[in-house]
Amino acid sequence: MSHILPTRPEVRGHLGAVASTHWLASQAGMAMLERGGNAFDAACAAGFVLQVAEPHLNGPGGDVPIIRYRAGVGEAAVICGQGPAPAAARIAVFRDLGLDLIPGTGLMSAVVPGAFDAWMKLLLEDGRLELRAVLEPAIGYALRGIPVAPRLATTLQALERVFRRDWPTSADLYLARGLPSPGELMRNERLAATWQRLLREAEAAGDTRDQRIAAARRIWSQGFIAESIDEFCRSTRVRDISGGVHGGLLRGHDLSSWQATSEPALSLDIGDYRILKCGPWSQGPVLLQCLAMLRHDSPGELVADDVELIHRLTEVAKLAFADRETFYGDPDFVDVPLAELLSEAYASSRREQVAEQASSAFRPGEIPGYGHPPDFEAACGRRRQAGILGSYGAGEPTMSEDYSDFSTGDTCYVCATDGEGNMVSATPSGGWMQSSPVIPALGFCLGTRAQSFWLDPASPNALEPGKRPRTTLTPTMVLRGGAAYLACGTPGGDQQEQWQLQFLLRHLFGGMGMQAAIDAPAFHAEQWPSSFYPRQATAQRLIMEPRFGNRTLEELRRRDHEAEFGADWSEGRLAACCHVQGEVAAAASPRGGQAYAVGR
């Protein structure tokens, strides 16, 4: 695949570069660099614009994990913007309602919204610009409007009846002027007013930049925003995807008792590179486990053979994702055997389980004293009906008009680097318009990440008050020679690690430039329980872009894969940036028609 002609050029420069899943966000980030900000300021501004530009993919009530690299001190760390379950969220609460899964929509599955505080932590500790500077682009787009993307228009069309019948506050905001057409400007004056009030109160409360940002964090978690969320969850009951009408469990004290935290990134060395990921409260270790199983398989040669690449990556992914479901969870609540999972001995033993024929078995590893697998047969018995946006291969579900079908949502991604060598990799998601009804006083809705918990108390990812759900959000950063070299990520739920693995092998070891590696045909498997309601699995299923060709498809079927072609240019929406000796570069996927890289 090294001969692939990129669909667009990689942008290159010296001042800095930003790549994201929406062109407005990328440009907002670049504007921060142009006015003297750094990569951290750029990522924050882009993150807030994404909440306006892609409301069907993320929102202020969502989550974000961030990997940051500080060039001045040569330090990389993770900021966890994944909020935990409310204090009232207990397994018995759902069981008493006759539920065996946490609903994928509505208010019961809301966790503490973590994105705002995570962005504020990054801005406070690493940025240079004022809070007003990084919020103003998003406020401007909320007031003046964003051009409605085709997927956003299609999502609203699919959800019109739900909004009008069951979620009137969402209809009042998004359908006040009727269904928008692609290209039409859509505003969110209520969200703009929320941020404007937050800015006024924060600026009145502090004389310095740091005091103003700290005040904004308090206003979010203890002031009018927390109060509005508390009142809405106490007073509102809505129909969710289970078919029942339920209220919310989230309260103001849940917000006031939580702040985003920093922690060391997990890492794995392969060749000249150190790959950094978030901890087992995410699915980040999956990528590291896959690379550990592959690092002795001549990755450069593997990339050159489509059949062998797809087969081996799919089979190691099956093993790593089985481990995800069996061992991963919030390490503040469960003991996750990371040292064993990422060890050379364990990787070698797992690698030996990869055969020439595809396996249909669910095969987690055995680590005495650890882990509890889910009911894989039950997951295979559940089926998610095809949704209107299913061709995008994403994992975040939303309900259709009769609650029996799904249209699939997605996620966002942004990365930034500057001429000094600072770098950010972040995957914002949650709080999309399909997840729960709009809080009218604020102009945004809550996320539903609690659906990723299991209601089996023996699971390491079992629901508990104050516990983080094991999220699919999983940015990546790569160091070379101790400095930040590359940041990458993609939307896509359970497919995120699969698409990033393909990109990394092609770029780091296959001789492809970033854009060519992003453009190359991609694939994903589904042989493990989904992280999203109704937590289904499909043994042997393998979805490929048609550009792989019929010969590759037939050879994979001969190897027992249930391989099929999906829509072309449908697998992932990767974006990436890199820094090499003072020069920056960035690239973004043409898939979806919205991602863009900018730089100077």
Order of alpha helices (4+ residues) and beta strands (2+ residues): beta-beta-alpha-alpha-beta-beta-alpha-alpha-alpha-beta-alpha-alpha-beta-alpha-alpha-alpha-beta-beta-alpha-beta-beta-beta-alpha-alpha-alpha-alpha-alpha-alpha-beta-beta-beta-beta-beta-beta-alpha-alpha-beta-beta-alpha-beta-beta-beta-beta
